[in-house]
Amino acid sequence: MATMTAAQRREQARLDYDAFLKSCPTNQLLDRISDKWVSLVVSALAAGPMRYSDLGRKLAGVSPKMLTQTLRSLERDGILTRTVTPSVPVRVDYELTPLGRSLSLLLTAVKDWAETHFDEVHQARERYDAGTDQPTGTRPAPVR
């Protein structure tokens, strides 16, 4: 068995990643970035730095607890930075890192897709629920 350098071991580990396996770190990362609040926070910050209170107003329905947890997890993952400016009251700004900006391109595209195609999805749901989207006999009628 040949000895591998640290760089070769890292490269082999990268090649061995399989996001379809629950134990794979990439699966865990996909789980994190597919969260609704993560997507919306990253998309909101794509326009530039924001204060905590501005993010809370922008993201309708997010609780302060969920916003704080989301921001902390994104900071831990290197997606955003948190800058505290000593003042009265203290000013806290959040900004995407270069890694976060690269992610924002993808997540903003998904958000834009959802905004553009929601009517089509809604119509498909209505057809499905009415039982008119599938050939007769392939699924039972919805229970009403």
Summary of the structure (lengths in Angstrom):
residues: 144
radius of gyration: 21.3
end to end distance: 64.7
largest distance: 67.3
contacts: 330
relative contact order: 0.10
helix: 58%
strand: 10%
